Amino acid sequence: PKLEEGSGREQVFRMVILLSNISALNIKLDQSVVMVTKAALDQAIKEHEKSGTHQSASTSTKGFVQLSSATDSDSEETAATSKA
């Protein structure tokens, strides 16, 4: 799996660096790297599930749909199953 597909791992590097001139030190942080603990992620998912802010789908927006097996439906708010 690739990193952009969600694969990744945390690495910790511990180093002792001896410097003779502290003004030559330049530390760069990559702000695009996001880390989260599994516990924090699980909590965020639970909060989202409880929020009730899940968007319903329409013909122009993504979202949740209700399935229907009705063969005579012309509803734009339900999605047909293979039995329809």
C-alpha positions in Angstrom: 0.0 0.0 0.0 1.0 3.5 -0.7 1.2 6.4 1.8 -1.5 8.3 -0.1 -3.8 5.3 0.2 -3.6 5.6 4.0 -0.6 3.3 4.7 2.0 4.5 7.0 3.7 4.0 10.3 5.2 6.0 13.1 9.0 6.1 13.5 10.9 7.6 16.3 14.5 8.6 15.9 16.5 9.4 18.9 19.8 11.0 18.2 22.4 12.9 20.1 23.9 15.6 17.9 26.9 17.6 19.0 27.1 21.1 17.5 30.0 23.5 17.5 27.9 26.4 16.2 24.2 26.5 17.3 23.5 29.3 14.7 24.1 26.7 12.0 21.2 24.6 13.2 18.1 24.7 11.0 15.1 22.5 11.9 12.3 22.0 9.4 8.9 20.5 10.3 6.6 19.1 7.7 3.2 20.5 8.5 1.5 18.2 6.0 2.1 15.1 8.2 -0.8 14.4 10.5 -0.6 11.9 13.3 -3.4 10.5 15.4 -3.7 7.8 17.9 -6.1 4.9 17.3 -8.0 5.8 20.4 -8.5 9.4 19.2 -9.5 8.2 15.7 -12.0 5.7 17.2 -13.5 8.5 19.4 -13.8 10.9 16.4 -15.6 8.2 14.4 -18.0 7.5 17.3 -18.8 11.3 17.7 -19.4 11.5 14.0 -21.8 8.5 14.0 -23.7 10.1 16.9 -23.9 13.6 15.3 -26.7 12.7 12.9 -25.3 15.1 10.3 -25.0 12.5 7.6 -26.1 14.0 4.3 -28.9 12.4 2.3 -28.1 11.7 -1.4 -29.8 13.4 -4.2 -29.3 13.4 -8.0 -26.7 16.1 -7.6 -24.9 15.3 -4.3 -23.3 12.3 -2.7 -24.8 10.9 0.5 -26.8 8.1 2.1 -29.8 6.6 0.3 -32.7 4.4 1.2 -32.9 1.1 -0.8 -36.1 0.0 -2.5 -37.1 -3.1 -4.3 -40.2 -1.5 -5.7 -40.7 -2.1 -9.5 -43.0 0.8 -10.1 -41.1 3.6 -8.2 -40.2 6.9 -9.8 -38.7 8.3 -6.6 -35.4 10.3 -6.8 -34.9 9.8 -3.0 -34.5 5.9 -3.0 -32.1 3.6 -4.8 -33.2 0.5 -6.6 -32.0 -2.9 -5.5 -31.3 -5.8 -7.9 -34.8 -7.1 -7.1 -36.4 -4.0 -8.6 
